[in-house]
Amino acid sequence: LPEMDPAASASPSFHACVQGSSFQPLNPEDVRAYLYKAADFITDYYTSVESMPVLPDVKPGYLRDELRASPTSEAMLVTLVAARDAALRRIASNGMSYITRLTVYATDQTHSTFFKACRLAGFDPANLRSIPTGPETDYGLDPAKLLEVMQLDFDAGLVPTYICATVGTTSSNAVDPVSAVAAVAAMFNARVHVDAAYAGSACICPEFRHHIDGVERVDSISMSPHKWLLTCLDCTCLWVRDTNHLTDALETNPEYLKNDATESGEVIDLKDMQVGVGRRFRGLKLWMVMRTYGTAQLQRHIRSDVAMAKAFEDLVRADGRFEIVVPRNFALVCFRIRARGAMTEEATDEVNRVLINRLNMSGKVYLAHTLVGNRFVLRFAVGSSLQEDRHVRSAWELIKKTTAEIIDGEEIVQ
């Protein structure tokens, strides 16, 4: 902890965070100083723990001005449970058997945990709708398709209940049109959750906020600072429009958990807003990141990563052997070796598999892969706090060299 005195930490000075035009969130000398201070703090705490009060002498909410919300890592499941509960209240007069009629919607690019969360929340697997996407919408959700599917369900006597829109999908960084999705949802009185786990961090920069246009019309949104905001795993922030939807569905009030702070209403008891009753203080590490770097440096971090990804994308586009599969939105580039001559899709996929395996076995770079439109695609992600332009250029040189060896060596039979 870089500073223990609250007054002194109000405007901390970390001289090594920026050198020239390079943002260095993990400057070695700063890390050394922080670790020494943290060790001193822990040692001093255990040395003097017997002299400390058993209970804190602060008033509930004393951190509210500096930390206004504590995150939860079960955001999607929590909102699904609340949505299911709210829908059941609407249809309770028709009997509880209507739970089998609740339907939820997402795209084929939505994170796989969405469908897992749906099952955990009690939705009938037969009523989970995965809407296909394509290049015509850059693999984002097509509102017209969504309306068509929801209308068919409604006409069949089902109850459209919940839509998960994504801003920055895992596979391709696709962006679902939040405002249009909310408009379709309103026609059926369905709830909308926005999964902005990765790209939500980018919205601290004004130039990226258009990706969440219409967010004021949704019921909840989540983002994960551990993905792109210099915060250690795990830390996810969840905002909900009406907290009563969570507390009504998740409240538990045994005698042994009652306390004066909760009973007074001065604090929000998070046990009633999540699946678990206990939790780690995940908000602390996000608070430390924000206090350490501030808005300007965090924006610099995001913009630097995006700039490096754009530079890599430009290099790929300039090389005729490759193609960009999905236009880049943030700091992820989806690319692959093009089909050559009479190469089949299967042979092209195999070439790309050989390429990624060779690259990853080199020990110099690591690329992940995905399937987009049933095509095998390589994913180059910029996001490491230590990544610099020279690393991107070095990776590209290795990619070019390895590709030449594969193609010129005719390692793949067409």
C-alpha angles and dihedrals in degrees: 000000000000097000131015099188107088092208092051093044094057089091107015119192117217104178098188100054093093127036115177108313095335122101109215111186091171101044105170096229092050090049090051092051093047092050092050091050092046091050091049092049094050093046093047090048094055092042093056101028093112091060093053124095116261091228126040117255095214124107120247111270096023090137094049095105092055103031110029100175136023116222130237127206094208095064099135096046092045093054091045092054090049092048092050091048093049091049092050090054090053093053100032092108089064095053136271092268086083089081087087088061098058112112132194130197139209138139131264086255095057116116112274092236089070092071091043090052090050091057092046090050090056103254117151107255088223089065098054109110120205106189115207119239132198146184092275088075096028085253093300123131115283107222091207091057090046092052092048094052094044092048091051090051092047092050089051091057097259124133115237101217117160139019125193112204118188130213105198108006118216097241101045110357089247117171123220114215100253098192094049092046091051090051092054091046091053090060089064099031088244124156122245126211122187116212104204094156095141108018097038088083090061090061090077081081113073093221092066100044094091086076089072098043107150095028089129087072098056129092099226143000132192134194132179116222089190089070101056113348103078093258123133121245124305119034126122126172120213126191121189129187096219117025090192089074088062099041093046090055100037107029120132123174115180117168094247092060096051116113139166095249094057094041091052092056091230092120138039108242103218093199086080094051101054142042096251124060097215129047144178118249093258092160092068096070092048089049089052092051093050093045093045099049107017127206098296096054094043089052089049089053093053094044092048092054092047091049091052091048091050091051089052091047090052091052091051093048091051092056112078093206091070139055134203106234099193125019110254116251102172131352101321123095118197111198144145144181110278123241110265124215110316096350114145123228088253092054092046091051089051092052089054092047090053090049096052092044092051092047095049093045090055090073090221101092138011124211127180125213139214142174117254116178088350090300123124107244134187118225120210109191125190112201113106112125089227097047117121138179091264091059091053092049091047091050091050092050090052091048091051093046094048092046091053091051091051097045099038092042089053091224090159122067109221 
